[in-house]
Structures are given as C-alpha cells and as structure tokens.
Amino acid sequence: MSDFVQQQNSICDFATSDSWVILSPIEQSIKKKIEAVGTPLKDWDINIYRGVLTGCNEAFIIDSEKRDEILANCQTEDERQRTAELIRPILRGRDIKRYGYDWANLYLIATFPSRHYDIDRYPAVKQYLLSFGIERLEQTGKTHIVDGEKVKARKKTNNKWFETQDSISYWEDFNKPKIIFQEIVQSSQFLYDDAVHYMCNDTGRIIVGNHLPYILGILNSKLFFYAVKKFYGGGVLGEHGIRMKHTFFGNFPCLSYDRQIEEVAKELSNNYTENVANRADQLVFSAYSLTKEEILEIEREVI
C-alpha cells in the first residue's frame, strides 16, 4: 500500500483560501498553464442571462401551424404585423448544438411583463390564450375547480394572466448578436446568433457583449469543457455530463483576443465540419502552450 501511495501521490498547494480539488500531476500542470494567462470570463465585458420561463410552455410555446392559425385570425394587417412581431422563434436546450442548432419550428408568445403589453391590441393572441382558461394562466398560485376538475394556476407573481412568468427586463438583448447555450451538456454546446434573434427557454442561457465570436471559439473548445469539469465545479452528471453554469465557468481564464480562433469559430458557425473543429481545438491547445501529453489527457476525458 505504501508503494502504491508513493507512486500515485501528487503535491497540492493549500496555501490560499480558494476552493481546491485533488489533482494528478498532469492535471495540475494543465491547470497552472491555463491560469498563468488570460482573464476570467466573468471579468470580460459580457453579460449572461437565463432564457424565458413561461410557467406554462404548452400555452406560450407554439408550433408553426398554430402560429399561422393565430396570424390568420387577425382582423387587420396592422394587427397581423404587430402579432407577428410578438411571436418569436425559440430554441429549447435540446435544440442547441456545438456551433449550430436544430430548430424545431417552435415559437414563443413573448408577452414579457417588462414590456407592458395591452392584450386587447392582440385579439387573436388573446383568443388563443383564453382557450387554456384564465384559471390556468393567472399567476396567483391558487387551485380552482373547473368543470369538476382541479386546475392549478401558475405560481404567484405580480404579472398578468397573459404574460410570461419572468419579467425579462433584458428582452432587448435577445435582439442583439449573442451566444446561446444549454446548461446540462456532455460536451461544449455554444452557438452564435447574429441574425435570426432566437429566444431560448429556461433550459438555455444567452451571452451578450464584446468579442463574442472569439469567446465562442474558446467556449466550444475541448480544453474549456475539460477545465470546467475538472477545475471549476461543473457538477458532474453521469459518466460524461456536467452542469454548465456560468457561475462555474466564469472563472475560466480566457486568453486575450486571438484573431485565428475568432476566424475559425466564424467558419464553424457557417459550416461545421469535424476537421475544422479539430483545427479550432488545436489552435486553443497551442494558445495555452499545452504539450502533446496534456492534449492527450484532455482528449481522453472529453467525448
């Protein structure tokens, strides 16, 4: 036993008050290299927000057919135009991929409380929502009896029956260029949206700010996923998965802007291929001065 301990031991530094994990020598080497350069992502000029919590997805998230039906029920062209602007394409967490997405042709009725909508200006939307019953959509937390059955209202808030559960004061940020990602993942899955202006539900998150295409290349790298999983409390789920919370990965030290990484991230966003994705990973490995042995350690750990 003593021989085994001596062969497998590693030296850990407990000199600071920071949280710590027990690491192998090669893990310690990787951690030291990425922490020797760069600035933690939380200190970059970015903001991260949660996706939309509706409290009743079956009412507020609709498919293309229902959207067309609502628009067809509009009585004037003005009503149709403003209703179309209210109903926005949305991505769920499961739709988000590495550098891309599989849109399920779903839309969000984006009646955010912070926008103070007058539902009477959207009669076709009002008619549709009323089909679910005010008792179900009101935000009181009460239980009602409707036609002999119990109906549970959404949780208690100060919002109106036709509004989403979240206020979404940052609604304008969904219209900006942004990175979208999901929280429960088995690999890095971040995409860049600078044209469609997708919403995302509460299983997703958005990042807005500066240098987003470059940051995208870092976030989608195998090194980033490995580091979050091993060093920054990514919360291991099952054999390969982690919880990609920004409070965890915000501590990842991101190198100063690198044009090559940004350009390859843009290329992957337009046309994803495994060969180019591997080249992107190699650029990140090189930028952090990792050895072949360290790269092999990361690639063994990241699917």
C-alpha positions as CSV (number, residue, x, y, z in Angstrom):
1,M,0.0,0.0,0.0
2,S,2.8,2.4,0.9
3,D,4.4,1.8,-2.5
4,F,1.1,2.5,-4.3
5,V,0.6,5.8,-2.4
6,Q,4.2,6.9,-3.2
7,Q,3.7,6.1,-6.9
8,Q,0.3,7.8,-7.2
9,N,0.9,10.8,-4.9
10,S,0.7,14.4,-6.0
11,I,1.6,17.6,-4.3
12,C,-1.2,20.0,-3.6
13,D,-0.9,23.7,-2.5
14,F,-3.3,24.6,0.2
15,A,-1.7,28.0,0.9
16,T,-4.7,30.1,-0.2
17,S,-8.3,30.3,0.9
18,D,-9.5,29.4,-2.6
19,S,-11.5,26.2,-3.0
20,W,-9.4,23.2,-4.1
21,V,-9.5,19.8,-5.7
22,I,-7.0,17.0,-5.6
23,L,-5.4,16.6,-9.0
24,S,-2.9,14.4,-10.6
25,P,0.4,15.9,-11.7
26,I,-0.7,16.3,-15.4
27,E,-4.0,17.8,-14.2
28,Q,-2.0,20.3,-12.1
29,S,0.2,21.1,-15.0
30,I,-2.8,21.9,-17.3
31,K,-4.5,24.0,-14.6
32,K,-1.4,26.0,-13.9
33,K,-0.9,26.7,-17.6
34,I,-4.4,28.0,-18.2
35,E,-4.4,30.1,-15.0
36,A,-1.0,31.7,-15.9
37,V,-2.5,33.7,-18.7
38,G,-5.7,35.4,-19.6
39,T,-8.6,37.0,-17.7
40,P,-11.5,35.1,-16.1
41,L,-14.5,35.2,-18.3
42,K,-16.6,36.8,-15.6
43,D,-14.3,39.9,-15.9
44,W,-14.8,40.2,-19.6
45,D,-17.3,42.8,-21.0
46,I,-20.1,40.3,-21.2
47,N,-23.5,39.6,-19.5
48,I,-25.2,36.2,-19.1
49,Y,-28.9,35.8,-18.8
50,R,-31.4,33.0,-18.3
51,G,-33.8,32.0,-21.0
52,V,-37.5,32.6,-20.8
53,L,-39.6,31.0,-18.0
54,T,-43.2,31.0,-19.1
55,G,-44.8,28.9,-16.3
56,C,-46.9,27.2,-18.9
57,N,-45.0,26.2,-22.0
58,E,-48.0,24.4,-23.5
59,A,-49.7,27.7,-23.9
60,F,-46.8,30.1,-24.7
61,I,-44.6,27.9,-26.9
62,I,-46.4,27.0,-30.1
63,D,-45.6,25.3,-33.4
64,S,-45.6,26.8,-36.9
65,E,-49.1,25.6,-37.6
66,K,-50.6,27.3,-34.5
67,R,-48.7,30.5,-35.3
68,D,-50.1,30.6,-38.8
69,E,-53.6,30.0,-37.3
70,I,-53.2,32.9,-34.9
71,L,-52.0,35.2,-37.7
72,A,-54.9,34.1,-39.9
73,N,-57.3,35.1,-37.2
74,C,-56.0,38.7,-37.2
75,Q,-58.7,41.1,-38.4
76,T,-56.4,43.8,-39.9
77,E,-53.0,44.0,-41.5
78,D,-51.8,46.2,-38.6
79,E,-52.9,43.6,-36.1
80,R,-51.2,40.8,-38.1
81,Q,-48.0,42.7,-38.3
82,R,-47.7,43.5,-34.6
83,T,-48.8,40.0,-33.7
84,A,-46.1,38.5,-35.9
85,E,-43.6,40.7,-34.1
86,L,-44.8,39.4,-30.8
87,I,-44.4,35.7,-31.7
88,R,-40.7,34.9,-31.8
89,P,-38.7,31.8,-32.9
90,I,-37.4,29.9,-29.9
91,L,-34.7,27.3,-29.2
92,R,-35.0,24.8,-26.4
93,G,-31.9,23.5,-24.7
94,R,-32.1,20.2,-26.6
95,D,-32.1,22.2,-29.9
96,I,-28.7,23.8,-29.2
97,K,-25.6,22.1,-30.7
98,R,-21.9,22.9,-30.9
99,Y,-21.8,25.9,-33.3
100,G,-25.3,25.3,-34.5
101,Y,-28.8,24.2,-33.8
102,D,-31.7,22.0,-34.9
103,W,-34.7,24.4,-34.8
104,A,-38.0,22.5,-34.1
105,N,-40.1,25.2,-35.8
106,L,-41.3,26.4,-32.4
107,Y,-42.3,30.0,-31.4
108,L,-42.7,31.9,-28.2
109,I,-45.6,34.3,-27.5
110,A,-43.3,36.8,-26.0
111,T,-45.6,38.8,-23.7
112,F,-42.9,39.9,-21.3
113,P,-44.3,41.8,-18.3
114,S,-41.5,44.4,-18.6
115,R,-42.9,45.4,-22.0
116,H,-46.4,46.3,-20.5
117,Y,-48.4,44.9,-23.4
118,D,-52.1,45.7,-23.8
119,I,-53.5,42.3,-24.7
120,D,-56.6,43.9,-26.2
121,R,-54.3,45.1,-29.1
122,Y,-53.6,41.4,-29.9
123,P,-57.2,40.0,-30.0
124,A,-56.1,36.8,-31.9
125,V,-53.4,36.1,-29.3
126,K,-55.9,36.8,-26.5
127,Q,-58.5,34.4,-28.0
128,Y,-55.9,31.7,-28.3
129,L,-54.6,32.1,-24.7
130,L,-58.1,32.2,-23.3
131,S,-58.6,28.7,-24.8
132,F,-56.4,27.5,-21.9
133,G,-58.6,29.3,-19.3
134,I,-57.6,32.2,-17.2
135,E,-57.7,30.0,-14.2
136,R,-54.7,28.0,-15.6
137,L,-52.8,31.1,-16.8
138,E,-53.4,33.5,-13.9
139,Q,-50.3,34.0,-11.7
140,T,-51.9,33.6,-8.3
141,G,-50.7,30.1,-7.2
142,K,-54.4,29.2,-6.5
143,T,-56.2,26.0,-7.2
144,H,-59.6,26.3,-9.0
145,I,-62.3,23.8,-9.8
146,V,-63.3,24.0,-13.4
147,D,-65.9,21.6,-14.8
148,G,-65.4,19.4,-11.8
149,E,-61.6,19.2,-12.2
150,K,-58.8,20.8,-10.2
151,V,-56.9,23.4,-12.2
152,K,-53.7,24.8,-10.7
153,A,-52.8,28.4,-11.6
154,R,-49.2,29.4,-12.3
155,K,-47.1,30.4,-9.3
156,K,-47.9,33.7,-7.6
157,T,-46.3,36.8,-9.1
158,N,-47.4,40.4,-9.8
159,N,-47.7,39.6,-13.5
160,K,-50.9,39.4,-15.6
161,W,-52.6,36.3,-16.8
162,F,-51.4,36.7,-20.4
163,E,-47.8,37.5,-19.5
164,T,-44.8,35.2,-19.2
165,Q,-43.8,34.3,-15.7
166,D,-40.4,36.0,-15.9
167,S,-40.4,39.8,-16.3
168,I,-37.4,39.6,-18.7
169,S,-36.2,43.2,-18.3
170,Y,-33.3,42.2,-20.6
171,W,-35.6,41.4,-23.5
172,E,-33.8,43.7,-25.9
173,D,-30.7,41.5,-25.5
174,F,-32.4,38.7,-27.4
175,N,-32.3,41.0,-30.5
176,K,-28.6,41.5,-30.2
177,P,-25.8,39.3,-31.5
178,K,-25.4,36.7,-28.8
179,I,-24.1,33.3,-27.8
180,I,-26.8,30.8,-26.8
181,F,-26.0,27.7,-24.8
182,Q,-27.8,25.0,-22.7
183,E,-26.8,24.2,-19.2
184,I,-26.9,20.4,-19.0
185,V,-24.4,19.0,-21.5
186,Q,-22.0,16.2,-22.3
187,S,-19.7,18.5,-24.4
188,S,-19.4,22.2,-25.1
189,Q,-22.5,23.3,-27.0
190,F,-22.5,27.0,-27.7
191,L,-23.8,28.7,-30.8
192,Y,-23.6,32.3,-32.2
193,D,-26.8,34.0,-33.3
194,D,-26.3,37.3,-35.0
195,A,-29.2,37.3,-37.5
196,V,-32.3,35.3,-36.5
197,H,-32.6,36.7,-33.0
198,Y,-33.8,33.5,-31.4
199,M,-35.3,33.4,-28.0
200,C,-34.5,30.4,-25.7
201,N,-36.4,28.9,-22.9
202,D,-35.2,28.5,-19.4
203,T,-33.1,25.4,-20.2
204,G,-30.9,27.8,-22.2
205,R,-28.8,30.9,-21.5
206,I,-27.6,33.8,-23.6
207,I,-24.3,35.7,-23.5
208,V,-24.1,39.3,-24.9
209,G,-21.2,41.6,-25.0
210,N,-18.0,42.2,-26.9
211,H,-15.7,39.7,-28.9
212,L,-18.4,37.1,-29.0
213,P,-17.2,35.1,-32.0
214,Y,-13.7,34.8,-30.3
215,I,-15.2,33.8,-27.0
216,L,-17.4,31.3,-28.8
217,G,-14.2,29.5,-30.1
218,I,-12.9,29.3,-26.5
219,L,-16.2,28.1,-25.0
220,N,-16.6,25.3,-27.7
221,S,-13.1,24.0,-27.2
222,K,-12.3,20.7,-25.6
223,L,-9.9,22.5,-23.2
224,F,-12.7,24.7,-21.9
225,F,-15.1,21.7,-21.2
226,Y,-12.3,19.7,-19.6
227,A,-11.3,22.7,-17.4
228,V,-14.9,23.4,-16.3
229,K,-15.4,19.7,-15.5
230,K,-12.1,19.2,-13.7
231,F,-11.3,22.5,-12.0
232,Y,-14.2,24.9,-11.9
233,G,-17.0,22.9,-10.3
234,G,-19.0,22.0,-13.3
235,G,-21.0,19.5,-11.3
236,V,-20.5,16.1,-13.0
237,L,-23.8,14.4,-14.1
238,G,-23.5,10.8,-15.1
239,E,-20.4,9.5,-16.8
240,H,-19.7,12.4,-19.2
241,G,-22.2,15.2,-18.5
242,I,-21.8,18.4,-16.4
243,R,-23.9,21.4,-15.5
244,M,-22.6,24.3,-17.5
245,K,-23.4,27.1,-15.1
246,H,-21.9,30.5,-15.7
247,T,-21.1,30.8,-12.0
248,F,-18.8,27.9,-12.6
249,F,-17.2,28.6,-16.0
250,G,-16.9,32.4,-15.3
251,N,-13.6,31.5,-13.5
252,F,-12.1,30.1,-16.7
253,P,-9.1,32.3,-17.7
254,C,-9.7,33.4,-21.3
255,L,-6.7,34.5,-23.3
256,S,-6.6,37.9,-24.8
257,Y,-8.2,38.2,-28.2
258,D,-6.8,35.9,-30.9
259,R,-7.9,36.6,-34.5
260,Q,-7.2,33.0,-35.7
261,I,-9.5,31.5,-33.1
262,E,-12.2,34.0,-33.9
263,E,-12.0,33.3,-37.7
264,V,-12.2,29.6,-37.3
265,A,-15.2,30.0,-34.9
266,K,-16.9,32.1,-37.6
267,E,-16.2,29.4,-40.2
268,L,-17.6,26.7,-38.0
269,S,-20.7,28.8,-37.3
270,N,-21.4,29.0,-41.1
271,N,-20.4,25.4,-41.9
272,Y,-19.5,23.0,-39.2
273,T,-17.1,20.1,-40.0
274,E,-15.2,17.8,-37.7
275,N,-11.9,18.7,-39.5
276,V,-12.3,22.4,-38.9
277,A,-13.5,21.8,-35.3
278,N,-10.3,19.7,-34.6
279,R,-8.3,22.6,-36.1
280,A,-10.0,25.0,-33.7
281,D,-9.2,22.8,-30.8
282,Q,-5.6,22.6,-31.8
283,L,-5.4,26.4,-32.0
284,V,-6.7,26.7,-28.4
285,F,-4.3,24.0,-27.2
286,S,-1.4,25.9,-28.8
287,A,-2.5,29.2,-27.4
288,Y,-2.3,27.8,-23.9
289,S,1.1,26.1,-24.6
290,L,-0.1,22.6,-23.9
291,T,2.2,19.6,-24.5
292,K,1.2,16.5,-26.5
293,E,0.8,14.6,-23.3
294,E,-1.5,17.2,-21.8
295,I,-3.6,17.3,-25.1
296,L,-3.9,13.5,-25.0
297,E,-5.1,13.7,-21.4
298,I,-7.8,16.2,-22.3
299,E,-8.9,14.3,-25.4
300,R,-9.3,11.1,-23.3
301,E,-11.6,12.9,-21.0
302,V,-13.7,14.8,-23.4
303,I,-16.0,13.0,-25.8
